[in-house]
């Protein structure tokens, strides 16, 4: 007899174990090694990177390269982007025995998602969304969950969320930003809209956005009343952000080494490794620029070894420990917050990434900014097309994903 598929809060409490912290789906960056590290530091649930449903369902090589898990990697949610109900179901069927839920990405705001017709660029096609969610709700062995972005108005956002709930979604994650909020225009996530959605729905609601420090998790829970908080960028720069056991953020070099040690056991894509190390060490490397240059040139060995990375981290740690001994941590780096709430710590500790303000000419010329961002997106798309050129016919250009340096894709 097949097990009964749990729904709503029964699914949330029994299958997901009533989580409070969730690692977000991030292209090339919420891979197995990163999920292992995140769970060590308090992530209750993890979500895989976003997979393209058609590529996943049609290509064994794509599946083997993109998706890996193990028995300790639970609770786990696998996320797909899609624009066809049957293709989405086909892909989801391939993972239903290896995860606790399947999530539909309706939040990716990148130009490549617009071209591929998925993510947040489906948010006006409610009939299609309802068909995808409803089909998986009826046919899949595990629950279907959904991740969205907001509309400009609270009313439209609530209506959208209710439609998804009525279609069969058993949990909804709300990224409190608009589709247009990305890159330099990322801005602040709207917790008031998330709160309104939580109050309007009967299924579990998860908040996403504005998590820079561990304390922000509880602050978000209290303000919005949501059931759990998901973070993407916050965890990339401090994998221990989920942990309540640290008075100060940990040493960045220690977490970088811990992650690399996991990668020695769990085979990990070289671009993911390099991307993670640069983000963890983003506040450390400017003080040791020669190490930053070497890290940029490092590669996984032909035999799969990570010796180049290990040597760089060993040398960087010696330099950091020397600075700690000589400089110490004075009263001015004890986590004091400035007028914007940004805390000051010694450079060697994990710290959030704060996007620099646009120059005045860019700030006034929004079309120029938009054009620059579209050029970046098109460059990523070109790179992705090159990688996939041998996997599918040339005319099929919609099966691409944002590249790994796109953090907040959802």
VEXLUMVO-385004 format. One record per residue (C-alpha): chain; x, y, z; residue number from 1. Coordinates in pm, whole numbers. Example, Ala and Ser with C-alpha at 12.3 -4.5 7.8 and 13.67 -1.06 7.14 Angstrom:
// VEXLUMVO-385004
<chaine A&u 1230&v -450&w 780&num 1>
<chaine A&u 1367&v -106&w 714&num 2>
//
This chain:
// VEXLUMVO-385004
<chaine A&u 0&v 0&w 0&num 1>
<chaine A&u 142&v 336&w -103&num 2>
<chaine A&u 205&v 584&w 179&num 3>
<chaine A&u -52&v 858&w 225&num 4>
<chaine A&u 60&v 1192&w 82&num 5>
<chaine A&u 39&v 1451&w 356&num 6>
<chaine A&u -93&v 1799&w 288&num 7>
<chaine A&u -67&v 2151&w 431&num 8>
<chaine A&u 40&v 2173&w 791&num 9>
<chaine A&u 48&v 1797&w 833&num 10>
<chaine A&u 311&v 1787&w 557&num 11>
<chaine A&u 491&v 2088&w 705&num 12>
<chaine A&u 499&v 1951&w 1059&num 13>
<chaine A&u 553&v 1579&w 1000&num 14>
<chaine A&u 749&v 1556&w 676&num 15>
<chaine A&u 945&v 1881&w 693&num 16>
<chaine A&u 959&v 1859&w 1076&num 17>
<chaine A&u 819&v 2207&w 1143&num 18>
<chaine A&u 1121&v 2397&w 1008&num 19>
<chaine A&u 1207&v 2756&w 1089&num 20>
<chaine A&u 1505&v 2793&w 854&num 21>
<chaine A&u 1527&v 2692&w 487&num 22>
<chaine A&u 1818&v 2714&w 246&num 23>
<chaine A&u 1694&v 2870&w -78&num 24>
<chaine A&u 1731&v 2726&w -427&num 25>
<chaine A&u 2031&v 2885&w -599&num 26>
<chaine A&u 2156&v 2798&w -945&num 27>
<chaine A&u 2486&v 2608&w -914&num 28>
<chaine A&u 2508&v 2708&w -549&num 29>
<chaine A&u 2270&v 2501&w -337&num 30>
<chaine A&u 2438&v 2181&w -452&num 31>
<chaine A&u 2481&v 1880&w -220&num 32>
<chaine A&u 2812&v 1994&w -65&num 33>
<chaine A&u 2661&v 2333&w 23&num 34>
<chaine A&u 2347&v 2169&w 162&num 35>
<chaine A&u 2561&v 1949&w 386&num 36>
<chaine A&u 2744&v 2255&w 522&num 37>
<chaine A&u 2419&v 2449&w 567&num 38>
<chaine A&u 2256&v 2165&w 762&num 39>
<chaine A&u 2557&v 2152&w 998&num 40>
<chaine A&u 2487&v 2513&w 1088&num 41>
<chaine A&u 2115&v 2491&w 1139&num 42>
<chaine A&u 1931&v 2483&w 805&num 43>
<chaine A&u 1622&v 2274&w 880&num 44>
<chaine A&u 1525&v 2218&w 516&num 45>
<chaine A&u 1726&v 2259&w 196&num 46>
<chaine A&u 1619&v 2320&w -163&num 47>
<chaine A&u 1820&v 2208&w -464&num 48>
<chaine A&u 1930&v 2446&w -737&num 49>
<chaine A&u 1661&v 2524&w -993&num 50>
<chaine A&u 1657&v 2256&w -1263&num 51>
<chaine A&u 1508&v 2303&w -1609&num 52>
<chaine A&u 1225&v 2048&w -1630&num 53>
<chaine A&u 1264&v 1964&w -1998&num 54>
<chaine A&u 1642&v 1920&w -1984&num 55>
<chaine A&u 1603&v 1716&w -1666&num 56>
<chaine A&u 1335&v 1488&w -1807&num 57>
<chaine A&u 1507&v 1433&w -2143&num 58>
<chaine A&u 1875&v 1414&w -2053&num 59>
<chaine A&u 2038&v 1155&w -1829&num 60>
<chaine A&u 2371&v 1340&w -1852&num 61>
<chaine A&u 2204&v 1664&w -1739&num 62>
<chaine A&u 2044&v 1485&w -1442&num 63>
<chaine A&u 2369&v 1320&w -1337&num 64>
<chaine A&u 2562&v 1646&w -1362&num 65>
<chaine A&u 2304&v 1860&w -1186&num 66>
<chaine A&u 2140&v 1647&w -917&num 67>
<chaine A&u 2293&v 1441&w -638&num 68>
<chaine A&u 2177&v 1361&w -288&num 69>
<chaine A&u 2231&v 1112&w -6&num 70>
<chaine A&u 2031&v 963&w 279&num 71>
<chaine A&u 2128&v 1242&w 520&num 72>
<chaine A&u 2012&v 1510&w 276&num 73>
<chaine A&u 1660&v 1537&w 417&num 74>
<chaine A&u 1420&v 1706&w 439&num 75>
<chaine A&u 1487&v 1799&w 77&num 76>
<chaine A&u 1284&v 1991&w -180&num 77>
<chaine A&u 1373&v 1971&w -550&num 78>
<chaine A&u 1295&v 2281&w -755&num 79>
<chaine A&u 1210&v 2300&w -1125&num 80>
<chaine A&u 1132&v 2576&w -1371&num 81>
<chaine A&u 882&v 2480&w -1640&num 82>
<chaine A&u 610&v 2608&w -1868&num 83>
<chaine A&u 447&v 2278&w -1965&num 84>
<chaine A&u 245&v 2067&w -1716&num 85>
<chaine A&u 331&v 1728&w -1869&num 86>
<chaine A&u 703&v 1801&w -1896&num 87>
<chaine A&u 707&v 1927&w -1538&num 88>
<chaine A&u 535&v 1609&w -1419&num 89>
<chaine A&u 777&v 1393&w -1616&num 90>
<chaine A&u 1075&v 1561&w -1451&num 91>
<chaine A&u 918&v 1554&w -1105&num 92>
<chaine A&u 846&v 1182&w -1134&num 93>
<chaine A&u 1219&v 1120&w -1168&num 94>
<chaine A&u 1290&v 1264&w -822&num 95>
<chaine A&u 975&v 1186&w -623&num 96>
<chaine A&u 1147&v 897&w -445&num 97>
<chaine A&u 1452&v 1106&w -354&num 98>
<chaine A&u 1292&v 1413&w -200&num 99>
<chaine A&u 1013&v 1530&w 28&num 100>
<chaine A&u 848&v 1778&w -211&num 101>
<chaine A&u 884&v 1932&w -555&num 102>
<chaine A&u 886&v 2310&w -589&num 103>
<chaine A&u 778&v 2513&w -892&num 104>
<chaine A&u 993&v 2821&w -957&num 105>
<chaine A&u 777&v 3121&w -1037&num 106>
<chaine A&u 1032&v 3372&w -910&num 107>
<chaine A&u 1336&v 3380&w -1140&num 108>
<chaine A&u 1358&v 3741&w -1273&num 109>
<chaine A&u 1656&v 3707&w -1506&num 110>
<chaine A&u 1648&v 3796&w -1877&num 111>
<chaine A&u 1720&v 3433&w -1961&num 112>
<chaine A&u 1400&v 3331&w -1779&num 113>
<chaine A&u 1209&v 3582&w -1990&num 114>
<chaine A&u 1357&v 3436&w -2307&num 115>
<chaine A&u 1292&v 3080&w -2188&num 116>
<chaine A&u 942&v 3171&w -2069&num 117>
<chaine A&u 965&v 3049&w -1712&num 118>
<chaine A&u 1009&v 3175&w -1357&num 119>
<chaine A&u 853&v 3511&w -1275&num 120>
<chaine A&u 769&v 3564&w -1643&num 121>
<chaine A&u 480&v 3322&w -1602&num 122>
<chaine A&u 317&v 3521&w -1324&num 123>
<chaine A&u 51&v 3665&w -1555&num 124>
<chaine A&u -42&v 3322&w -1694&num 125>
<chaine A&u -257&v 3201&w -1409&num 126>
<chaine A&u -436&v 2929&w -1606&num 127>
<chaine A&u -105&v 2767&w -1704&num 128>
<chaine A&u 28&v 2792&w -1348&num 129>
<chaine A&u -290&v 2636&w -1209&num 130>
<chaine A&u -263&v 2347&w -1456&num 131>
<chaine A&u 98&v 2273&w -1358&num 132>
<chaine A&u 31&v 2287&w -987&num 133>
<chaine A&u -292&v 2091&w -1010&num 134>
<chaine A&u -141&v 1813&w -1221&num 135>
<chaine A&u 149&v 1759&w -980&num 136>
<chaine A&u -86&v 1775&w -683&num 137>
<chaine A&u -293&v 1493&w -835&num 138>
<chaine A&u -20&v 1275&w -988&num 139>
<chaine A&u 296&v 1317&w -779&num 140>
<chaine A&u 379&v 1099&w -479&num 141>
<chaine A&u 508&v 1400&w -285&num 142>
<chaine A&u 354&v 1745&w -231&num 143>
<chaine A&u 394&v 2031&w -473&num 144>
<chaine A&u 515&v 2364&w -330&num 145>
<chaine A&u 560&v 2696&w -510&num 146>
<chaine A&u 793&v 2996&w -483&num 147>
<chaine A&u 674&v 3335&w -612&num 148>
<chaine A&u 758&v 3703&w -630&num 149>
<chaine A&u 512&v 3979&w -548&num 150>
<chaine A&u 295&v 4198&w -766&num 151>
<chaine A&u 305&v 4577&w -717&num 152>
<chaine A&u -14&v 4572&w -509&num 153>
<chaine A&u -95&v 4371&w -198&num 154>
<chaine A&u -437&v 4283&w -337&num 155>
<chaine A&u -302&v 4129&w -659&num 156>
<chaine A&u -33&v 3943&w -466&num 157>
<chaine A&u -291&v 3790&w -233&num 158>
<chaine A&u -517&v 3695&w -523&num 159>
<chaine A&u -220&v 3531&w -695&num 160>
<chaine A&u -124&v 3339&w -381&num 161>
<chaine A&u -481&v 3218&w -328&num 162>
<chaine A&u -500&v 3092&w -686&num 163>
<chaine A&u -185&v 2886&w -634&num 164>
<chaine A&u -315&v 2750&w -304&num 165>
<chaine A&u -648&v 2655&w -463&num 166>
<chaine A&u -464&v 2475&w -743&num 167>
<chaine A&u -307&v 2238&w -492&num 168>
<chaine A&u 14&v 2389&w -357&num 169>
<chaine A&u 89&v 2265&w -6&num 170>
<chaine A&u 337&v 2540&w 89&num 171>
<chaine A&u 409&v 2881&w -60&num 172>
<chaine A&u 735&v 3076&w -39&num 173>
<chaine A&u 698&v 3448&w -100&num 174>
<chaine A&u 1001&v 3645&w -211&num 175>
<chaine A&u 901&v 3994&w -107&num 176>
<chaine A&u 1035&v 4165&w -419&num 177>
<chaine A&u 889&v 4249&w -757&num 178>
<chaine A&u 1005&v 4082&w -1077&num 179>
<chaine A&u 1184&v 4406&w -1170&num 180>
<chaine A&u 1389&v 4409&w -849&num 181>
<chaine A&u 1720&v 4251&w -944&num 182>
<chaine A&u 2086&v 4343&w -973&num 183>
<chaine A&u 2151&v 4704&w -869&num 184>
<chaine A&u 1776&v 4751&w -845&num 185>
<chaine A&u 1731&v 4468&w -595&num 186>
<chaine A&u 1611&v 4702&w -320&num 187>
<chaine A&u 1438&v 4594&w -1&num 188>
<chaine A&u 1198&v 4301&w 19&num 189>
<chaine A&u 846&v 4397&w 128&num 190>
<chaine A&u 766&v 4210&w 449&num 191>
<chaine A&u 422&v 4373&w 464&num 192>
<chaine A&u 314&v 4192&w 149&num 193>
<chaine A&u 449&v 3865&w 286&num 194>
<chaine A&u 256&v 3924&w 609&num 195>
<chaine A&u -63&v 3989&w 413&num 196>
<chaine A&u -23&v 3665&w 217&num 197>
<chaine A&u 37&v 3470&w 538&num 198>
<chaine A&u -281&v 3609&w 689&num 199>
<chaine A&u -484&v 3525&w 377&num 200>
<chaine A&u -374&v 3164&w 321&num 201>
<chaine A&u -444&v 2840&w 505&num 202>
<chaine A&u -129&v 2656&w 392&num 203>
<chaine A&u 221&v 2716&w 538&num 204>
<chaine A&u 387&v 3034&w 413&num 205>
<chaine A&u 764&v 3094&w 399&num 206>
<chaine A&u 925&v 3439&w 382&num 207>
<chaine A&u 1225&v 3518&w 161&num 208>
<chaine A&u 1424&v 3844&w 156&num 209>
<chaine A&u 1621&v 4088&w 379&num 210>
<chaine A&u 1810&v 3827&w 585&num 211>
<chaine A&u 2160&v 3964&w 651&num 212>
<chaine A&u 2223&v 3832&w 1002&num 213>
<chaine A&u 2096&v 3548&w 1217&num 214>
<chaine A&u 1884&v 3787&w 1425&num 215>
<chaine A&u 1693&v 3884&w 1110&num 216>
<chaine A&u 1541&v 3536&w 1095&num 217>
<chaine A&u 1348&v 3578&w 1421&num 218>
<chaine A&u 1273&v 3939&w 1337&num 219>
<chaine A&u 1112&v 3827&w 1012&num 220>
<chaine A&u 916&v 3550&w 1184&num 221>
<chaine A&u 784&v 3795&w 1441&num 222>
<chaine A&u 697&v 4068&w 1192&num 223>
<chaine A&u 532&v 3860&w 921&num 224>
<chaine A&u 394&v 3571&w 1125&num 225>
<chaine A&u 520&v 3323&w 863&num 226>
<chaine A&u 592&v 2961&w 940&num 227>
<chaine A&u 957&v 2964&w 826&num 228>
<chaine A&u 1222&v 3188&w 673&num 229>
<chaine A&u 1425&v 3110&w 363&num 230>
<chaine A&u 1752&v 3278&w 276&num 231>
<chaine A&u 1976&v 3266&w -30&num 232>
<chaine A&u 2238&v 3540&w -42&num 233>
<chaine A&u 2268&v 3564&w 336&num 234>
<chaine A&u 2380&v 3202&w 357&num 235>
<chaine A&u 2630&v 3233&w 72&num 236>
<chaine A&u 2833&v 3493&w 258&num 237>
<chaine A&u 2784&v 3331&w 598&num 238>
<chaine A&u 2691&v 2961&w 587&num 239>
<chaine A&u 2648&v 2974&w 965&num 240>
<chaine A&u 2370&v 3235&w 941&num 241>
<chaine A&u 2117&v 2971&w 1048&num 242>
<chaine A&u 2302&v 2900&w 1373&num 243>
<chaine A&u 2216&v 3065&w 1702&num 244>
<chaine A&u 2537&v 2942&w 1865&num 245>
<chaine A&u 2766&v 3222&w 1750&num 246>
<chaine A&u 2805&v 3552&w 1936&num 247>
<chaine A&u 3013&v 3671&w 1643&num 248>
<chaine A&u 3013&v 3545&w 1284&num 249>
<chaine A&u 3271&v 3267&w 1243&num 250>
<chaine A&u 3608&v 3309&w 1075&num 251>
<chaine A&u 3551&v 3305&w 701&num 252>
<chaine A&u 3864&v 3102&w 637&num 253>
<chaine A&u 3741&v 2826&w 870&num 254>
<chaine A&u 3410&v 2791&w 688&num 255>
<chaine A&u 3587&v 2800&w 352&num 256>
<chaine A&u 3808&v 2513&w 460&num 257>
<chaine A&u 3514&v 2320&w 600&num 258>
<chaine A&u 3328&v 2354&w 272&num 259>
<chaine A&u 3632&v 2245&w 72&num 260>
<chaine A&u 3671&v 1940&w 295&num 261>
<chaine A&u 3311&v 1840&w 212&num 262>
<chaine A&u 3386&v 1885&w -159&num 263>
<chaine A&u 3674&v 1637&w -124&num 264>
<chaine A&u 3414&v 1375&w -34&num 265>
<chaine A&u 3118&v 1490&w -244&num 266>
<chaine A&u 3215&v 1554&w -605&num 267>
<chaine A&u 3133&v 1917&w -678&num 268>
<chaine A&u 3146&v 2127&w -993&num 269>
<chaine A&u 3456&v 2346&w -1005&num 270>
<chaine A&u 3258&v 2661&w -1083&num 271>
<chaine A&u 3047&v 2602&w -772&num 272>
<chaine A&u 3355&v 2558&w -554&num 273>
<chaine A&u 3521&v 2873&w -680&num 274>
<chaine A&u 3199&v 3074&w -655&num 275>
<chaine A&u 3140&v 2966&w -297&num 276>
<chaine A&u 3497&v 3037&w -185&num 277>
<chaine A&u 3491&v 3387&w -330&num 278>
<chaine A&u 3163&v 3463&w -155&num 279>
<chaine A&u 3260&v 3321&w 185&num 280>
<chaine A&u 3592&v 3507&w 169&num 281>
<chaine A&u 3459&v 3828&w 12&num 282>
<chaine A&u 3553&v 4042&w 314&num 283>
<chaine A&u 3888&v 3868&w 362&num 284>
<chaine A&u 4034&v 3867&w 12&num 285>
<chaine A&u 4056&v 4247&w -34&num 286>
<chaine A&u 4313&v 4243&w 247&num 287>
<chaine A&u 4519&v 3975&w 73&num 288>
<chaine A&u 4490&v 4059&w -294&num 289>
<chaine A&u 4765&v 3822&w -405&num 290>
<chaine A&u 4561&v 3532&w -266&num 291>
<chaine A&u 4251&v 3661&w -444&num 292>
<chaine A&u 4437&v 3654&w -776&num 293>
<chaine A&u 4558&v 3300&w -715&num 294>
<chaine A&u 4212&v 3182&w -616&num 295>
<chaine A&u 4077&v 3322&w -942&num 296>
<chaine A&u 4323&v 3110&w -1139&num 297>
<chaine A&u 4281&v 2790&w -935&num 298>
<chaine A&u 4132&v 2480&w -1094&num 299>
<chaine A&u 4018&v 2133&w -1001&num 300>
<chaine A&u 4294&v 1887&w -1091&num 301>
<chaine A&u 4255&v 1652&w -1387&num 302>
<chaine A&u 4233&v 1372&w -1132&num 303>
<chaine A&u 3956&v 1558&w -946&num 304>
<chaine A&u 4187&v 1674&w -669&num 305>
<chaine A&u 4136&v 2007&w -496&num 306>
<chaine A&u 4502&v 2058&w -410&num 307>
<chaine A&u 4530&v 2404&w -564&num 308>
<chaine A&u 4238&v 2531&w -359&num 309>
<chaine A&u 4363&v 2360&w -42&num 310>
<chaine A&u 4710&v 2516&w -75&num 311>
<chaine A&u 4564&v 2864&w -124&num 312>
<chaine A&u 4338&v 2830&w 180&num 313>
<chaine A&u 4624&v 2701&w 396&num 314>
<chaine A&u 4841&v 2999&w 306&num 315>
<chaine A&u 4555&v 3243&w 345&num 316>
<chaine A&u 4477&v 3105&w 690&num 317>
<chaine A&u 4837&v 3162&w 801&num 318>
<chaine A&u 4814&v 3526&w 688&num 319>
<chaine A&u 4478&v 3577&w 861&num 320>
<chaine A&u 4594&v 3423&w 1188&num 321>
<chaine A&u 4899&v 3649&w 1181&num 322>
<chaine A&u 4673&v 3954&w 1142&num 323>
<chaine A&u 4449&v 3835&w 1424&num 324>
<chaine A&u 4748&v 3799&w 1653&num 325>
<chaine A&u 4890&v 4138&w 1561&num 326>
<chaine A&u 4569&v 4342&w 1535&num 327>
<chaine A&u 4321&v 4170&w 1762&num 328>
<chaine A&u 3954&v 4269&w 1761&num 329>
<chaine A&u 3913&v 4612&w 1914&num 330>
<chaine A&u 3602&v 4778&w 2047&num 331>
<chaine A&u 3526&v 4926&w 1706&num 332>
<chaine A&u 3463&v 4581&w 1547&num 333>
<chaine A&u 3227&v 4424&w 1798&num 334>
<chaine A&u 2922&v 4423&w 1572&num 335>
<chaine A&u 2810&v 4782&w 1615&num 336>
<chaine A&u 2541&v 4871&w 1361&num 337>
<chaine A&u 2554&v 5186&w 1152&num 338>
<chaine A&u 2253&v 5399&w 1053&num 339>
<chaine A&u 2159&v 5139&w 791&num 340>
<chaine A&u 2181&v 4845&w 1030&num 341>
<chaine A&u 2508&v 4715&w 885&num 342>
<chaine A&u 2729&v 4572&w 1158&num 343>
<chaine A&u 3102&v 4621&w 1176&num 344>
<chaine A&u 3323&v 4318&w 1234&num 345>
<chaine A&u 3690&v 4242&w 1174&num 346>
<chaine A&u 3757&v 4163&w 810&num 347>
<chaine A&u 3832&v 3798&w 882&num 348>
<chaine A&u 3476&v 3723&w 995&num 349>
<chaine A&u 3190&v 3624&w 765&num 350>
<chaine A&u 2993&v 3931&w 661&num 351>
<chaine A&u 2697&v 4000&w 433&num 352>
<chaine A&u 2746&v 4146&w 90&num 353>
<chaine A&u 2608&v 4499&w 66&num 354>
<chaine A&u 2550&v 4612&w -290&num 355>
<chaine A&u 2727&v 4941&w -362&num 356>
<chaine A&u 2512&v 5237&w -452&num 357>
<chaine A&u 2487&v 5322&w -818&num 358>
<chaine A&u 2686&v 5621&w -945&num 359>
<chaine A&u 2468&v 5929&w -985&num 360>
<chaine A&u 2455&v 5910&w -1363&num 361>
<chaine A&u 2344&v 5547&w -1353&num 362>
<chaine A&u 2095&v 5616&w -1081&num 363>
<chaine A&u 1928&v 5885&w -1292&num 364>
<chaine A&u 1945&v 5694&w -1617&num 365>
<chaine A&u 1743&v 5382&w -1546&num 366>
<chaine A&u 1748&v 5281&w -1913&num 367>
<chaine A&u 2127&v 5275&w -1906&num 368>
<chaine A&u 2124&v 5054&w -1597&num 369>
<chaine A&u 1867&v 4825&w -1754&num 370>
<chaine A&u 2078&v 4801&w -2068&num 371>
<chaine A&u 2387&v 4709&w -1871&num 372>
<chaine A&u 2203&v 4436&w -1682&num 373>
<chaine A&u 2056&v 4295&w -2002&num 374>
<chaine A&u 2406&v 4280&w -2152&num 375>
<chaine A&u 2519&v 4076&w -1851&num 376>
<chaine A&u 2217&v 3846&w -1882&num 377>
<chaine A&u 2279&v 3797&w -2254&num 378>
<chaine A&u 2643&v 3712&w -2186&num 379>
<chaine A&u 2532&v 3447&w -1935&num 380>
<chaine A&u 2283&v 3318&w -2188&num 381>
<chaine A&u 2549&v 3293&w -2457&num 382>
<chaine A&u 2772&v 3097&w -2221&num 383>
<chaine A&u 2486&v 2867&w -2128&num 384>
<chaine A&u 2395&v 2808&w -2492&num 385>
<chaine A&u 2756&v 2716&w -2565&num 386>
<chaine A&u 2757&v 2463&w -2280&num 387>
<chaine A&u 2432&v 2304&w -2396&num 388>
<chaine A&u 2499&v 2317&w -2772&num 389>
<chaine A&u 2581&v 1947&w -2787&num 390>
<chaine A&u 2286&v 1841&w -2573&num 391>
<chaine A&u 1986&v 1953&w -2784&num 392>
<chaine A&u 1883&v 2085&w -3124&num 393>
<chaine A&u 1991&v 2443&w -3193&num 394>
<chaine A&u 1637&v 2575&w -3227&num 395>
<chaine A&u 1554&v 2479&w -2868&num 396>
<chaine A&u 1687&v 2782&w -2685&num 397>
<chaine A&u 1448&v 2793&w -2392&num 398>
<chaine A&u 1621&v 2527&w -2189&num 399>
<chaine A&u 1883&v 2748&w -2027&num 400>
<chaine A&u 1941&v 2860&w -1672&num 401>
<chaine A&u 2104&v 3163&w -1514&num 402>
<chaine A&u 2475&v 3109&w -1453&num 403>
<chaine A&u 2624&v 3049&w -1110&num 404>
<chaine A&u 2704&v 3413&w -1036&num 405>
<chaine A&u 2333&v 3488&w -1035&num 406>
<chaine A&u 2255&v 3453&w -667&num 407>
<chaine A&u 1904&v 3565&w -602&num 408>
<chaine A&u 1737&v 3398&w -898&num 409>
<chaine A&u 1408&v 3335&w -722&num 410>
//
